[in-house]
Amino acid sequence: MPYSGDVTARLDRALNPKVVAVVGDKKAMGYMWLHAMKPFSGKLYSVQIDPNEIPGIEELGVTNYKSLADVPEEIDYVLCAVPRPVAWRIVTDCVAKKVGGVALFTSGFAETETEDGIEAQAKVTEIAREGDLLLIGPNCMGIYNRRLGVRHSTDQPSGDAGNVAFIGQSGTHTINFSLVGSVHGIKCSKTVSFGNAVLLDAPDYIDYFAQDPESEVIAMYIEGVKDGPRLLASLKAAAKRKPVVVWKGGTTAAGGRAVYSHTASLATAPAIWDAAMRQAGVIQTDNLDETIDAVKALVHCKPTSGRRMGLIAMTGGQSVVITDAFEREGLEVPLLTAASYEKLASFFNIIGGSYRNPLDAGGTIGMGFVPGNLQRLFDILEEDESVDAVALEISGTFMARRMRQSPAIMEALIETLAGQKEKSAKPFLVIAHPSHVEDVMSELRGKLLERGVATFTSFGAAARATAKAISYWRFREGLD
C-alpha cells in the first residue's frame, strides 16, 4: 500500500468533495469538464494560464486562477485535463497544495507502449508517491458523485442520492453504466474511472465502497490485475458485506492484447480468474447489459436463497419458453402444492390455458389484465411453499395496443404490480417484451422501474439476472 494513513478515509474526502478545481479545460473541448461540473453543490474553480481561454471560462460563471496555489481554499478534488508533457507540473502543484486527490484525465502514458509514454507515467507516479498524493489514473475519467453533482458528462443525472457504486478501468464503461443504468432504474451513488491505476488500484476502491453507507451494491469493470492476492482479499471482504458484480474485460487472447493497449494492464487466464471469483463469492458478468441486469435484480428484488420459480405467462408457447429460460440457468419450476391447485381450480380458465406451473394465464387475467384475477394468482403463489420467487410475462404483442388505446389499463397494471412488489416477501420480477411496439413497452418498463419493480426485456435476461442474484444470496448463507 503506497499511502500513509487510512486510504479509505482519505478517499472519502476526494469522493465527497466540497471544493473542486478543474485544471486545463479548453474551448476546443467545449469546456467539457466545467460544463459537466455545473451542478456541483460545492465550490468550483478553474485553473488555466492561457489568456485566450480565460474569458470563455469566466462567461460560464467559474472563477479562474493561473495556478492551484492561488486558489484561496483547501481543494478536495482536482480534475487534470492538461497535455501529457505538463501533467507532472500539475501533479507537483497538487502535492504542494495538499489536495485531497487528483484524477489525471490526461492519457498517452504507458498504455501507448512508447518510451516517452512509459517515462512520463513513471515521472508522475514518482512525484505522487513521494508527495503522498492520492492519484487516480492516469488515462481516466475520475469521479462521479450523483448526489453532489461531480460528473464526467453533462448527461449524467445529479442532485439526488443513489445506492450503487461502480468501479471502472474504462472511462466509457463507467459513464455508460451510469447512463444506461439510470434508464433501468439504477441510481449510482458514486463511480470511479481509474484507468492505468499507477498508485490507487481496484482494491483501494473496493475497500472504500465496501464501507460506504450510500453504496448498497458494488459493480465493476476490470481489465488487469497487479496484485492478485490483494484483489481477491478485497473482493472476499466486500462480498461478505454487500453484493459485488464483476465484469472482466480481456478474456480472449485478442482481448488480452487490447487490454494492454488500453490501460497497460496484464490480462489473467480465464480459468484462474473464474476460480478466484467463485472463491470470493462475487457475481460474474460478461458485458454491460448483463452487469446492469444483475444489479437491477439485486437492487429491486428481495433477497432469497431459494431457486424455485412461480411463473405466469400469457400464452401457451410463452409458458414453455419462459420455463426453459429459467431452468436453463439452474433455477427450478416445480409443481405447486395441492392447496394451490384447489384454489386455482375455483376460477382459472383452462380453455386455452393451464395452471400446473408455469401458469398459462392469458384467458384468466384477460388481455386487459383484470386486476382481480391477476392479484388472486399472485396471492396463491405468495402462499405456496413450493415457490421462492415469482416472474410475470407481459406480452407487447397482445397488450401494447390496448394500453395505447386506454392508458388507464397501463396505470391500473402498474399499480397492481408495484403493490405486489411492495407487499410480497418473495422476489418479484416482470418481463415486458418490446415485441413490435417498443414505444409503449418502453414506457411501461420505465414506469415500473420508477416504482422499483425489476423489469426485463427478455426471458433470458430475466432468468440470468435472477440466477446470479440468487447465487449471491446462497453464497451469503453458505449454501454454495
C-alpha positions in Angstrom: 0.0 0.0 0.0 1.8 3.2 -1.2 0.0 5.7 1.0 0.2 6.8 4.6 -2.8 6.9 6.9 -6.2 5.4 6.3 -6.6 5.3 2.5 -10.4 4.7 2.8 -10.8 7.9 4.9 -8.6 9.9 2.5 -10.6 8.6 -0.4 -13.8 9.8 1.3 -12.6 13.4 1.1 -11.9 13.1 -2.6 -15.1 11.2 -3.4 -17.3 13.7 -1.4 -15.6 17.0 -2.2 -16.6 20.4 -1.0 -14.1 22.2 -3.3 -13.2 21.1 -6.8 -10.7 22.5 -9.3 -10.6 21.7 -13.0 -7.2 22.3 -14.5 -6.7 22.8 -18.2 -10.2 22.7 -19.6 -10.4 24.3 -23.1 -12.8 25.9 -25.5 -11.7 23.3 -28.2 -13.3 20.6 -26.0 -16.4 22.8 -25.3 -15.2 23.3 -21.7 -16.3 19.7 -21.3 -15.3 19.4 -17.6 -16.6 22.8 -16.4 -20.0 22.1 -18.1 -20.1 18.6 -16.6 -19.4 20.1 -13.1 -22.0 22.8 -13.4 -24.5 21.2 -11.0 -21.7 20.7 -8.3 -23.2 21.7 -4.9 -19.8 22.9 -3.6 -17.3 25.5 -4.8 -15.9 25.0 -8.3 -12.7 26.7 -9.6 -10.8 26.7 -12.9 -7.0 26.7 -13.3 -5.9 27.9 -16.7 -3.0 30.1 -17.8 -3.9 30.6 -21.5 -5.3 34.2 -21.7 -7.4 33.2 -24.8 -9.2 30.6 -22.7 -9.9 32.7 -19.5 -12.8 34.9 -20.9 -14.7 31.8 -22.0 -14.3 30.2 -18.6 -15.4 33.4 -16.8 -18.5 33.5 -19.1 -19.5 30.2 -17.5 -19.5 31.9 -14.1 -16.5 30.0 -12.9 -13.6 31.8 -11.2 -10.3 31.1 -12.8 -6.8 31.2 -11.3 -3.5 30.8 -13.0 -2.2 28.2 -10.6 -3.6 25.8 -7.9 -1.5 27.7 -5.3 -3.6 30.8 -6.0 -6.9 29.1 -5.1 -7.8 30.6 -1.7 -9.2 27.4 -0.2 -8.2 23.8 0.5 -9.1 21.7 -2.6 -10.6 18.3 -2.1 -10.6 17.1 -5.7 -8.7 18.1 -8.8 -9.5 17.0 -12.4 -6.5 17.5 -14.5 -7.0 17.8 -18.3 -3.6 19.2 -19.4 -1.4 17.7 -22.1 0.9 14.9 -21.1 4.2 17.0 -21.2 3.0 19.3 -18.4 1.0 16.8 -16.4 3.9 16.3 -14.0 3.8 20.0 -13.1 0.2 19.8 -12.1 0.8 16.7 -10.0 3.7 18.6 -8.3 1.3 21.6 -7.6 -1.3 19.2 -6.2 1.4 17.8 -3.8 2.3 21.4 -2.7 -1.4 22.4 -2.3 -2.1 19.2 -0.3 -5.2 18.5 -2.3 -7.4 15.5 -1.3 -7.0 13.7 -4.6 -6.3 14.3 -8.3 -7.6 12.4 -11.3 -5.5 12.6 -14.5 -7.8 12.7 -17.5 -4.6 13.0 -19.4 -3.7 10.0 -21.5 -0.7 9.0 -23.6 1.2 7.2 -20.8 2.3 3.6 -20.5 -0.7 2.4 -22.5 1.0 3.7 -25.7 3.8 1.2 -25.2 6.3 4.0 -26.2 9.4 5.1 -24.4 8.1 8.6 -23.9 4.8 7.4 -22.5 6.4 5.0 -20.1 8.8 7.6 -18.9 6.1 10.2 -18.4 4.0 7.8 -16.4 7.0 6.8 -14.2 7.6 10.5 -13.5 4.1 11.4 -12.4 3.9 8.2 -10.4 7.1 9.0 -8.5 6.1 12.6 -7.8 2.7 11.4 -6.4 4.3 8.6 -4.4 6.9 10.8 -2.9 4.3 13.5 -2.1 1.9 11.1 -0.6 -0.8 12.3 -3.1 -3.9 10.3 -3.9 -3.6 9.9 -7.7 -6.5 8.4 -9.7 -5.4 7.3 -13.2 -3.8 8.5 -15.4 -5.9 7.9 -18.5 -9.2 8.0 -16.7 -12.4 10.0 -16.2 -12.1 10.2 -12.4 -15.0 10.6 -10.0 -18.8 10.8 -10.4 -20.9 11.7 -7.3 -24.5 11.8 -8.3 -25.7 13.5 -5.1 -23.1 16.3 -5.2 -23.1 16.8 -9.0 -19.5 15.9 -9.6 -19.7 14.4 -13.1 -17.9 13.1 -16.1 -20.7 14.0 -18.5 -23.5 16.6 -18.8 -25.9 13.7 -19.5 -25.3 12.1 -16.0 -28.1 12.6 -13.5 -27.4 14.7 -10.4 -28.9 16.2 -7.3 -30.4 13.0 -5.7 -28.7 10.1 -3.9 -28.1 6.7 -5.4 -27.2 3.3 -3.9 -25.0 1.5 -6.5 -21.2 2.1 -6.8 -19.3 1.4 -10.0 -15.5 1.0 -10.3 -14.3 1.1 -13.9 -10.9 0.6 -15.6 -12.6 2.1 -18.7 -14.0 5.6 -18.8 -16.6 4.8 -21.4 -17.9 1.7 -19.5 -18.0 3.8 -16.3 -20.1 6.5 -18.0 -22.3 4.1 -19.8 -23.1 2.2 -16.6 -24.4 5.4 -15.0 -26.3 6.5 -18.1 -27.8 3.2 -19.3 -28.2 2.1 -15.7 -30.4 5.1 -14.9 -32.8 4.0 -17.7 -33.1 0.7 -15.9 -33.9 2.2 -12.5 -30.3 2.1 -11.2 -29.0 5.2 -9.4 -25.3 5.4 -8.9 -24.1 6.6 -5.5 -20.5 7.2 -6.8 -18.4 5.9 -9.6 -14.6 5.9 -10.2 -12.9 5.5 -13.6 -9.3 4.7 -12.6 -7.5 3.9 -15.9 -3.9 2.9 -15.6 -4.0 2.6 -11.8 -0.4 3.6 -11.1 -0.9 4.0 -7.4 -4.6 3.7 -6.4 -5.8 0.4 -7.7 -9.1 -1.6 -7.8 -8.7 -3.0 -4.3 -8.5 0.6 -2.8 -11.8 1.4 -4.3 -13.4 -1.9 -3.4 -12.3 -1.4 0.2 -13.8 2.1 0.2 -17.2 1.1 -1.3 -17.4 -1.9 1.0 -17.7 0.6 3.9 -19.6 3.3 2.1 -23.1 3.5 3.6 -24.5 5.1 0.4 -23.4 2.1 -1.7 -25.6 -1.0 -1.2 -24.3 -2.8 -4.3 -20.8 -2.6 -5.9 -20.3 -3.2 -9.6 -17.1 -3.0 -11.5 -15.3 -3.4 -14.8 -11.7 -4.6 -14.6 -9.2 -5.5 -17.2 -6.0 -6.4 -15.5 -4.6 -7.4 -12.0 -1.4 -6.1 -10.5 -1.7 -7.7 -7.1 -4.0 -10.8 -7.4 -4.0 -11.9 -3.7 -4.8 -8.3 -2.6 -7.6 -8.0 -5.1 -9.1 -11.4 -4.0 -8.9 -10.4 -0.3 -10.7 -7.1 -1.0 -13.4 -8.8 -3.1 -13.9 -11.5 -0.4 -14.2 -8.9 2.4 -16.6 -6.8 0.3 -18.8 -9.7 -0.8 -19.4 -10.6 2.9 -21.0 -7.2 3.4 -22.8 -6.5 0.2 -23.3 -7.9 -3.4 -20.4 -7.4 -5.7 -20.8 -7.7 -9.5 -17.6 -8.1 -11.6 -17.4 -7.6 -15.3 -14.0 -8.8 -16.6 -12.6 -7.5 -19.9 -9.9 -9.2 -22.0 -11.0 -12.8 -21.5 -10.0 -13.8 -25.0 -6.4 -13.9 -26.5 -7.1 -10.9 -28.7 -9.0 -9.1 -25.9 -6.0 -9.6 -23.6 -3.8 -7.8 -26.2 -6.3 -5.0 -26.4 -6.2 -4.7 -22.6 -2.5 -3.7 -22.6 -3.0 -1.2 -25.3 -5.9 0.3 -23.3 -4.6 0.6 -19.8 -1.2 -1.1 -19.8 -2.6 -3.9 -17.7 -1.8 -7.6 -17.9 -4.7 -10.0 -18.5 -5.4 -13.0 -16.3 -6.0 -16.6 -17.6 -9.8 -17.1 -17.7 -9.7 -20.4 -15.7 -7.7 -18.8 -12.9 -9.9 -15.7 -12.9 -13.1 -17.8 -12.7 -11.8 -19.9 -9.8 -10.8 -16.8 -7.9 -14.1 -15.0 -8.4 -16.1 -18.1 -7.3 -13.9 -18.3 -4.2 -14.5 -14.6 -3.5 -18.3 -15.0 -3.8 -18.8 -12.3 -6.4 -21.2 -12.3 -9.3 -19.5 -12.5 -12.7 -20.9 -10.9 -15.9 -19.6 -10.7 -19.5 -20.9 -7.4 -20.7 -22.6 -4.1 -19.8 -26.2 -5.5 -20.3 -25.6 -8.5 -18.0 -24.0 -6.2 -15.4 -26.9 -3.8 -15.4 -29.5 -6.7 -15.3 -27.7 -8.4 -12.4 -27.5 -5.1 -10.4 -31.2 -4.5 -11.3 -32.2 -7.8 -9.8 -30.1 -7.2 -6.7 -31.5 -3.7 -6.1 -35.1 -4.2 -6.9 -35.8 -7.9 -5.9 -36.0 -9.0 -2.3 -33.2 -11.5 -1.3 -33.8 -15.2 -1.5 -31.6 -18.3 -1.4 -34.4 -20.4 -2.9 -34.3 -21.4 -6.6 -37.9 -22.4 -7.1 -39.8 -20.1 -9.5 -43.5 -19.5 -9.9 -44.0 -18.3 -13.5 -47.0 -16.6 -15.1 -47.2 -16.3 -18.9 -49.9 -15.1 -21.2 -49.9 -17.8 -23.8 -49.0 -21.5 -24.1 -45.9 -21.0 -26.2 -44.6 -18.4 -23.9 -45.2 -20.6 -20.9 -42.9 -23.2 -22.4 -40.0 -20.9 -23.3 -40.1 -18.9 -20.0 -39.8 -22.3 -18.2 -36.9 -23.3 -20.4 -35.2 -20.0 -19.8 -35.3 -20.2 -16.0 -34.5 -23.9 -15.9 -31.5 -23.4 -18.3 -30.0 -21.0 -15.7 -30.1 -23.6 -13.0 -33.4 -22.5 -11.4 -36.4 -24.8 -10.8 -40.0 -24.6 -12.0 -41.7 -27.0 -9.6 -45.3 -28.3 -9.3 -47.4 -26.3 -6.8 -49.0 -27.6 -3.6 -52.3 -29.3 -3.6 -53.8 -26.4 -1.8 -52.8 -24.0 -4.6 -54.3 -26.3 -7.2 -57.5 -26.4 -5.3 -57.7 -22.6 -5.2 -56.7 -22.2 -8.9 -59.4 -24.7 -10.0 -62.1 -22.5 -8.5 -61.6 -19.7 -11.0 -58.8 -20.4 -13.6 -59.9 -20.5 -17.2 -58.5 -23.7 -18.6 -59.8 -23.2 -22.1 -56.6 -22.3 -23.9 -54.8 -22.2 -20.6 -53.3 -24.3 -17.8 -52.1 -23.9 -14.3 -49.5 -26.6 -13.4 -46.6 -24.0 -13.2 -46.0 -22.2 -15.3 -49.4 -20.7 -15.3 -50.7 -20.1 -18.9 -53.0 -17.4 -17.7 -53.9 -15.1 -20.6 -57.5 -16.3 -20.6 -57.8 -15.9 -16.8 -56.3 -12.5 -16.3 -57.6 -11.2 -19.7 -55.8 -9.3 -22.3 -56.8 -6.2 -20.4 -55.2 -7.6 -17.3 -58.2 -7.9 -15.0 -56.6 -6.8 -11.7 -58.8 -9.0 -9.5 -57.7 -12.3 -11.1 -54.1 -11.3 -11.5 -54.0 -10.5 -7.8 -55.5 -13.8 -7.0 -52.7 -15.6 -8.9 -50.1 -13.5 -7.0 -51.7 -14.3 -3.7 -51.7 -18.1 -4.4 -48.0 -18.1 -5.5 -47.2 -15.9 -2.4 -48.7 -18.5 -0.1 -47.3 -21.6 -1.9 -44.5 -23.2 0.0 -43.1 -24.6 -3.3 -42.4 -21.1 -4.7 -39.4 -18.9 -3.7 -39.7 -16.2 -6.4 -42.3 -15.0 -8.9 -41.9 -13.8 -12.5 -44.7 -12.4 -14.7 -44.7 -12.0 -18.5 -46.4 -9.0 -20.1 -46.7 -9.5 -23.8 -46.4 -6.5 -26.1 -48.0 -8.5 -28.9 -51.3 -8.6 -27.1 -51.1 -5.7 -24.6 -49.5 -2.8 -26.2 -52.3 -1.7 -28.5 -54.8 -1.9 -25.6 -52.5 0.2 -23.4 -52.1 2.7 -26.1 -55.9 3.0 -26.6 -56.6 3.0 -22.9 -53.8 4.4 -20.8 -55.9 3.6 -17.7 -55.1 -0.1 -18.4 -51.4 0.6 -18.1 -51.8 2.7 -14.9 -54.0 0.0 -13.3 -51.5 -2.7 -14.2 -48.6 -0.6 -12.8 -50.4 -0.1 -9.5 -51.1 -3.8 -9.2 -47.5 -4.8 -9.9 -45.9 -2.1 -7.8 -48.3 -3.1 -4.9 -47.3 -6.8 -5.3 -43.6 -5.9 -5.2 -44.1 -3.9 -2.0 -46.2 -6.4 -0.1 -44.6 -9.7 -1.3 -42.0 -11.3 0.9 -40.6 -13.0 -2.2 -38.6 -11.6 -5.1 -40.9 -10.4 -7.9 -39.9 -9.5 -11.4 -41.6 -8.7 -14.7 -40.7 -9.5 -18.3 -42.1 -6.9 -20.7 -41.1 -7.8 -24.3 -40.7 -5.0 -26.8 -42.5 -7.0 -29.4 -43.4 -4.8 -32.4 -44.4 -1.8 -30.3 -41.3 -0.7 -28.4 -42.6 2.8 -27.6 -45.5 1.5 -25.4 -43.5 -1.3 -23.8 -40.6 1.0 -23.1 -42.9 3.4 -21.4 -44.3 0.6 -19.3 -40.9 -0.7 -18.3 -39.8 2.8 -17.4 -42.8 3.4 -15.1 -42.4 0.0 -13.5 -38.7 0.7 -12.8 -39.6 4.1 -11.3 -41.8 2.1 -8.9 -38.9 -0.2 -8.0 -40.2 -3.3 -10.0 -37.4 -5.2 -11.6 -38.4 -5.3 -15.3 -36.6 -7.0 -18.1 -36.9 -7.2 -21.9 -36.5 -10.9 -22.4 -36.9 -14.2 -20.6 -33.2 -15.0 -21.0 -32.1 -11.7 -19.4 -34.6 -12.1 -16.5 -33.5 -15.7 -15.9 -29.8 -14.9 -15.9 -30.1 -11.9 -13.6 -32.3 -13.8 -11.2 -30.0 -16.8 -11.1 -27.0 -14.5 -10.5 -28.7 -12.7 -7.6 -29.8 -15.9 -6.0 -26.3 -17.3 -6.3 -25.0 -14.4 -4.3 -27.6 -14.8 -1.5 -26.9 -18.6 -1.4 -23.2 -17.7 -1.0 -24.0 -15.4 1.9 -25.9 -18.1 3.6 -23.1 -20.7 3.0 -25.3 -22.9 0.7 -23.0 -23.0 -2.3 
